[in-house]
């Protein structure tokens, strides 16, 4: 155990990531399926990655700087490619793969992005001096969120904000600690270049983090010292970062302003969500079935207990609890979701920002578990039973949930029992760690199965069978592309 304590956290995270990934995606592998979605995966993301690979390899005459009649009714290629692939730094790795392995490359890049989310989180979390165990657990809960697992197979570039947000907060924190703002400028440049839509969402999240962080500092020091210096350094980073990405940003923004998706009614005219939305929310805390208005929470049981622990010690955790209250209010109002969704429909994609908060809370609980008392255990048990009762009541006094949802609740109460039993029997710290970590991994696997399996327990039928995407690409023109070559030979 002493020797394991010397192993860098990123290595233990890597080993855990590989094991959990192999288990979570095993249903798809055993059923012969891939990570390519039958909807946008095969119709949008894979074809444009294929075209981008050919551009990088210099195959054909297609260029980014030109017009193509193959994009809808005709479109500027730079604008289209900038939104989907050009700004995504991971897509350039596709040049390392043969054109015959594009299907494998597409799936490999999904897993690389997923892996990078945990590394980005570790970069941010390490500056706060958490214990090694809490860093490992925090990185795993951040990586294997329901949002990341579900969206990674549908829209791979949606994983980018999970990578960039902790890095943006890391860069902002450096400025608050009097360090150089250049790393923040670099992260901003990459973020803005990667995708304009998510740059907007992350900009709002970064502003919230900056205001919250300054408020936290003011509460501690009761002084406005360095305010203008902070503003100057932060604005410098923003201006330099945006300027570096301008060549990709400007054409994409202009295209978005003329898109058919813009100009719609704010929040679809809703002041409140339909009643069905609020009825579904309690079960979505620990699970991700249904996902109305893009509500993808599915937090782990450990994170749920961490939230309860933070709220119980409200005054000592006022800083993080303030963010929890903002999150809860935002979840209830369509206007908040619409504001984050570029002033359009009330899509709760902004909840991806909450995963950083949830993981930090989880790490706090791990580092404070020696301080847990009987009142904490009573709250864990009482609030969890209360959650079950609420789900039962709002569903018409029935507990009609899927098998995976039921497993989530069973694991929750097993975890609570483990905490209480460990305290009562005075188990060693190592025993407590092993049990807690095992239950967390089982919880994350169960969450992952929500994306890779259907409710009947078989592999997700919305994922294409392996090889079918390659076959579709090769036969897309049904041999018509060979007509010019035959004519030239004659």
C-alpha positions in Angstrom: 0.0 0.0 0.0 2.9 2.3 0.8 4.4 1.7 -2.7 1.0 2.3 -4.4 0.9 5.7 -2.6 3.9 6.8 -4.7 2.2 6.0 -8.1 1.1 9.2 -9.8 -2.7 9.7 -9.7 -3.0 10.0 -13.5 -1.5 6.5 -13.8 -4.0 4.9 -11.4 -6.7 6.9 -13.2 -5.6 5.5 -16.5 -5.7 1.9 -15.2 -9.1 2.4 -13.7 -10.3 4.1 -16.9 -9.2 1.2 -19.1 -10.9 -1.4 -16.8 -14.2 0.6 -16.5 -14.3 1.3 -20.2 -13.8 -2.3 -21.2 -16.7 -3.3 -18.9 -19.1 -0.5 -19.8 -18.7 -0.9 -23.6 -18.6 -4.7 -23.4 -22.4 -5.1 -24.3 -21.8 -3.4 -27.6 -18.6 -5.3 -28.3 -20.2 -8.7 -27.5 -23.1 -7.9 -29.7 -20.9 -6.9 -32.6 -21.9 -3.3 -32.5 -19.9 -0.1 -32.7 -19.9 3.4 -31.1 -21.4 4.9 -34.2 -25.0 6.2 -33.8 -27.5 5.1 -36.4 -28.8 8.8 -36.7 -26.3 11.6 -36.7 -23.3 9.4 -36.3 -23.5 7.8 -39.7 -25.2 10.7 -41.4 -23.1 13.6 -40.1 -20.1 12.9 -37.9 -18.5 10.0 -39.6 -18.8 11.3 -43.2 -17.4 14.7 -42.3 -14.5 13.1 -40.4 -13.9 10.9 -43.4 -13.7 13.9 -45.7 -11.4 15.7 -43.2 -9.1 12.7 -43.1 -8.7 12.9 -46.9 -8.0 16.6 -46.7 -5.3 16.0 -44.1 -3.7 13.3 -46.2 -4.0 15.3 -49.4 -6.2 12.7 -51.1 -8.3 14.2 -53.9 -8.8 17.9 -54.8 -11.2 18.8 -52.0 -10.0 21.8 -49.9 -11.3 23.6 -46.8 -11.1 26.9 -48.6 -13.8 26.4 -51.2 -17.4 25.7 -52.0 -19.0 22.3 -52.1 -22.3 21.1 -53.6 -22.1 18.0 -51.4 -23.1 20.0 -48.3 -26.8 20.4 -48.3 -27.8 22.5 -51.3 -24.2 23.9 -51.4 -22.2 25.5 -48.7 -18.8 27.1 -47.7 -16.7 24.2 -46.6 -14.6 26.1 -44.1 -17.7 27.2 -42.2 -19.2 23.7 -42.1 -15.9 22.0 -41.2 -15.0 24.6 -38.6 -18.2 23.8 -36.6 -17.7 20.0 -36.7 -14.0 19.0 -37.1 -11.4 21.7 -37.8 -11.4 23.2 -34.3 -11.4 19.9 -32.5 -7.8 19.1 -31.7 -8.5 15.4 -31.4 -9.7 15.1 -35.0 -6.2 15.7 -36.3 -5.2 12.3 -35.0 -7.3 10.8 -37.7 -4.4 11.5 -40.1 -2.4 8.8 -38.3 -4.9 6.1 -39.4 -5.2 4.5 -42.9 -8.4 5.5 -44.8 -9.5 1.9 -44.5 -9.6 2.2 -40.7 -11.8 5.3 -40.5 -14.5 3.5 -38.6 -12.0 2.4 -36.0 -10.4 5.9 -35.8 -13.8 7.4 -35.2 -14.5 5.2 -32.2 -10.9 5.5 -30.9 -11.2 9.3 -30.8 -14.4 9.0 -28.8 -12.6 7.1 -26.1 -9.6 9.4 -26.2 -11.8 12.4 -25.6 -13.5 10.6 -22.8 -10.1 9.8 -21.3 -9.0 13.4 -21.6 -12.0 14.6 -19.6 -10.5 13.0 -16.5 -7.0 14.3 -17.2 -8.5 17.8 -17.6 -10.3 17.5 -14.3 -7.1 16.3 -12.5 -5.3 19.4 -13.8 -8.0 21.6 -12.1 -8.4 19.5 -9.0 -4.7 19.2 -8.1 -4.4 22.9 -7.4 -6.8 22.5 -4.4 -4.7 20.0 -2.5 -7.2 17.2 -2.2 -5.9 13.8 -1.1 -4.7 11.3 -3.7 -7.7 9.0 -3.2 -10.2 11.9 -3.6 -8.5 13.0 -6.8 -8.8 9.5 -8.2 -12.5 9.2 -7.2 -13.3 12.7 -8.4 -11.7 12.1 -11.8 -13.7 8.9 -12.3 -17.0 10.4 -11.3 -16.2 13.3 -13.6 -15.3 11.1 -16.6 -18.1 8.5 -16.3 -21.0 10.9 -16.0 -24.2 10.0 -17.6 -23.8 13.1 -19.9 -20.4 12.0 -21.2 -21.4 8.3 -21.7 -24.7 9.1 -23.5 -23.6 12.0 -25.6 -20.1 10.6 -26.5 -21.7 8.0 -28.8 -24.2 10.4 -30.3 -22.2 13.7 -30.8 -18.5 13.0 -30.0 -17.5 16.7 -30.1 -20.0 17.3 -27.2 -17.3 15.8 -25.0 -15.1 18.8 -25.7 -16.7 21.2 -23.1 -16.2 18.6 -20.4 -12.5 18.9 -21.2 -12.2 22.6 -21.6 -14.3 23.8 -18.7 -12.0 22.5 -15.9 -9.1 23.9 -17.9 -10.7 27.3 -18.2 -11.4 27.3 -14.4 -7.8 26.2 -13.9 -6.5 29.1 -16.0 -8.8 31.6 -14.1 -7.6 30.2 -10.8 -4.0 30.8 -11.9 -4.8 34.5 -12.5 -6.5 34.7 -9.0 -3.3 33.3 -7.5 -1.1 35.9 -9.2 0.3 33.7 -11.9 0.6 34.3 -15.7 -2.6 34.7 -17.7 -1.1 33.2 -20.9 -2.1 29.6 -20.2 -5.7 30.9 -19.9 -5.4 32.7 -23.2 -4.3 29.5 -24.9 -7.2 27.5 -23.4 -9.6 30.2 -24.5 -8.2 30.2 -28.0 -8.6 26.4 -28.3 -12.1 26.5 -26.7 -13.4 29.2 -29.0 -11.8 27.6 -32.1 -13.2 24.1 -31.2 -16.9 25.0 -31.3 -18.7 28.4 -31.2 -21.8 27.0 -29.5 -19.9 25.4 -26.6 -17.6 28.4 -26.4 -20.7 30.5 -25.6 -21.9 28.0 -22.9 -18.4 27.8 -21.4 -18.0 31.6 -21.4 -21.1 31.9 -19.3 -19.9 29.1 -17.0 -16.5 30.8 -16.7 -18.1 34.2 -15.9 -20.1 32.5 -13.1 -16.9 30.8 -11.8 -15.0 34.1 -11.8 -17.8 36.0 -10.0 -18.2 33.2 -7.5 -14.5 32.9 -6.9 -14.1 36.7 -6.3 -17.0 36.7 -4.0 -15.4 33.8 -2.1 -12.2 35.7 -1.8 -14.0 38.9 -0.7 -15.9 37.0 2.0 -12.5 35.8 3.4 -10.5 39.0 3.1 -13.3 41.7 3.3 -11.3 43.8 0.8 -11.5 44.7 -2.9 -7.8 44.4 -3.3 -6.5 43.5 -6.8 -9.9 43.9 -8.4 -8.8 46.0 -11.4 -5.6 44.0 -11.8 -7.7 40.8 -12.0 -10.1 42.3 -14.6 -7.1 43.5 -16.6 -5.4 40.1 -16.7 -8.7 38.2 -17.4 -9.7 40.5 -20.2 -6.2 40.3 -21.7 -6.5 36.5 -21.8 -10.0 36.7 -23.3 -9.0 39.2 -26.1 -5.8 37.4 -27.0 -7.6 34.0 -27.0 -10.5 35.1 -29.1 -8.2 37.0 -31.5 -6.2 33.8 -32.1 -9.3 31.9 -33.0 -10.9 34.6 -35.1 -10.2 32.9 -38.4 -12.5 30.1 -37.4 -14.9 32.0 -35.2 -16.0 34.8 -37.5 -17.3 32.7 -40.5 -19.0 30.2 -38.1 -20.8 33.0 -36.1 -22.0 34.6 -39.4 -23.3 31.2 -40.6 -25.1 30.6 -37.2 -26.8 34.1 -37.4 -28.3 33.1 -40.7 -29.2 29.6 -39.6 -32.8 28.4 -39.7 -32.4 27.5 -36.0 -31.9 31.1 -35.0 -34.7 33.6 -34.5 -37.0 31.2 -32.7 -39.1 32.1 -29.7 -37.2 32.4 -26.5 -37.6 29.3 -24.3 -40.3 28.2 -26.7 -42.5 30.7 -25.0 -42.4 28.7 -21.7 -42.3 30.3 -18.3 -42.4 26.9 -16.7 -41.8 23.4 -17.9 -44.7 21.0 -18.5 -45.8 19.1 -15.3 -44.4 15.9 -16.7 -40.9 17.5 -16.6 -41.1 18.1 -12.8 -42.6 14.7 -12.2 -39.6 13.1 -14.0 -36.9 15.1 -12.2 -36.6 13.0 -8.9 -35.8 9.8 -10.8 -33.3 11.7 -13.0 -31.1 12.5 -10.0 -29.4 9.1 -9.9 -30.5 7.9 -13.4 -30.7 9.1 -17.0 -33.7 7.5 -18.5 -36.0 9.7 -20.6 -33.8 12.9 -20.5 -36.6 15.5 -20.9 -35.3 18.8 -22.3 -31.8 17.4 -22.2 -31.7 16.8 -18.4 -28.9 14.3 -18.1 -27.8 14.1 -14.5 -27.4 10.5 -13.4 -25.0 11.3 -10.6 -23.4 8.5 -8.5 -24.6 7.5 -5.1 -21.4 8.8 -3.6 -22.1 12.2 -5.2 -25.6 12.2 -3.9 -24.3 11.7 -0.4 -21.7 14.4 -1.0 -24.5 16.9 -1.9 -26.4 16.0 1.3 -23.3 16.3 3.4 -22.5 19.7 1.9 -26.0 21.0 2.5 -26.1 19.8 6.1 -22.9 21.8 6.8 -24.3 24.8 5.1 -22.4 27.5 6.8 -19.0 25.7 6.5 -19.7 25.0 2.8 -21.6 28.2 2.0 -19.4 28.7 -1.1 -20.3 25.4 -2.8 -23.8 25.4 -1.5 -24.5 28.7 -3.2 -23.7 27.1 -6.5 -26.0 24.1 -5.6 -28.9 26.5 -5.0 -28.2 28.3 -8.3 -28.1 25.0 -10.0 -31.4 23.9 -8.5 -33.2 27.1 -9.4 -31.8 27.0 -13.0 -33.0 23.4 -13.4 -36.6 24.5 -12.6 -36.8 27.5 -15.0 -36.9 27.2 -18.8 -35.5 30.8 -19.1 -32.2 29.6 -17.6 -31.8 26.7 -20.1 -32.7 29.0 -23.0 -30.2 31.6 -22.0 -27.4 29.0 -21.9 -28.7 27.6 -25.2 -27.9 30.9 -27.1 -31.3 32.5 -26.3 -33.3 29.8 -28.1 -35.1 26.6 -26.9 -34.9 25.5 -23.2 -32.3 22.7 -23.7 -30.5 21.9 -20.4 -27.2 21.1 -22.0 -25.7 23.6 -19.6 -25.9 20.9 -16.9 -22.6 19.6 -18.3 -21.1 22.5 -16.2 -22.6 20.9 -13.0 -20.4 17.8 -13.3 -17.4 19.9 -12.1 -19.2 21.0 -9.0 -20.5 17.5 -8.3 -17.1 16.0 -8.6 -15.5 18.6 -6.3 -18.3 17.9 -3.7 -17.5 14.2 -4.0 -13.9 14.8 -3.2 -14.8 17.0 -0.3 -16.8 14.1 1.2 -14.0 11.6 0.7 -11.6 13.9 2.5 -14.1 14.6 5.3 -15.3 11.0 5.9 -13.4 10.7 9.2 -15.5 13.7 10.5 -18.9 12.1 9.6 -21.1 11.7 12.6 -24.5 10.0 13.4 -26.4 13.0 12.2 -24.7 12.7 8.8 -25.7 9.1 8.6 -29.3 9.9 9.6 -29.5 12.5 6.9 -28.1 10.1 4.3 -30.7 7.5 5.1 -33.6 9.8 5.7 -33.1 11.9 2.5 -32.5 8.8 0.4 -35.7 7.2 1.7 -37.4 10.5 1.1 -36.2 10.5 -2.5 -37.7 7.0 -3.1 -41.0 8.1 -1.5 -41.2 11.2 -3.8 -40.5 9.1 -6.9 -43.2 6.7 -5.7 -45.8 9.5 -5.1 -45.2 11.5 -8.3 -45.5 8.3 -10.4 -49.0 7.6 -9.0 -48.0 5.6 -6.0 -46.2 3.1 -8.1 -42.5 2.4 -8.3 -42.3 1.7 -12.0 -38.6 2.1 -12.8 -36.2 0.1 -15.0 -34.0 -2.6 -13.7 -30.9 -0.3 -13.9 -32.7 2.4 -12.0 -33.6 -0.2 -9.3 -29.9 -1.2 -9.2 -28.9 2.4 -8.7 -31.1 2.7 -5.6 -29.9 -0.6 -4.2 -26.3 0.5 -4.6 -27.2 3.7 -2.8 -28.5 2.0 0.3 -25.7 -0.5 0.2 -23.3 2.4 0.2 -25.1 4.1 3.1 -25.0 0.8 5.0 -21.3 0.5 4.3 -20.6 3.9 5.8 -22.7 3.2 8.9 -21.3 -0.3 9.3 -17.7 0.8 8.9 -18.2 3.4 11.6 -20.0 1.1 14.0 -17.5 -1.8 13.6 -14.4 0.6 13.5 -13.1 -0.9 10.3 -9.7 0.1 9.1 -9.3 2.9 6.7 -8.0 0.6 4.0 -11.1 -1.6 4.3 -13.4 1.4 4.1 -11.6 2.7 1.0 -11.8 -0.6 -0.8 -15.5 -1.0 -0.1 -16.3 2.5 -1.0 -14.3 2.4 -4.2 -15.8 -0.9 -5.3 -19.3 0.4 -4.8 -18.5 3.5 -6.8 -17.2 1.5 -9.7 -20.3 -0.7 -9.7 -22.4 2.5 -9.7 -20.4 4.0 -12.6 -20.7 0.7 -14.6 -24.4 0.6 -14.0 -24.7 4.2 -15.3 -22.6 3.3 -18.3 -24.9 0.4 -19.1 -27.6 2.9 -19.4 -25.9 4.1 -22.5 -24.7 0.8 -24.0 -27.7 -1.4 -23.1 -31.4 -1.2 -23.6 -33.9 -1.8 -20.8 -34.3 -5.4 -21.8 -30.6 -6.0 -21.1 -29.3 -6.3 -24.7 -26.9 -4.0 -26.5 -28.2 -0.6 -27.6 -29.8 -1.1 -31.0 -29.2 2.5 -32.0 -25.5 1.7 -32.4 -24.5 0.4 -35.8 -23.0 -3.1 -36.2 -19.2 -3.1 -36.7 -18.2 -2.8 -40.3 -21.6 -1.6 -41.5 -20.5 2.1 -41.5 -17.4 1.3 -43.6 -19.6 -0.7 -46.0 -22.1 2.2 -46.2 -19.3 4.7 -47.0 -17.7 2.5 -49.7 -21.1 1.8 -51.4 -22.6 5.3 -50.9 -22.3 6.2 -54.6 -23.1 2.6 -55.7 -20.1 2.5 -58.1 -21.0 5.8 -59.9 -17.7 7.3 -58.8 -15.9 4.9 -61.1 -17.7 6.2 -64.2 -15.1 9.0 -64.8 -12.2 6.6 -64.4 -13.7 4.2 -67.0 -14.3 7.0 -69.4 -10.7 8.2 -69.1 -9.4 4.8 -69.8 -11.4 4.6 -73.0 
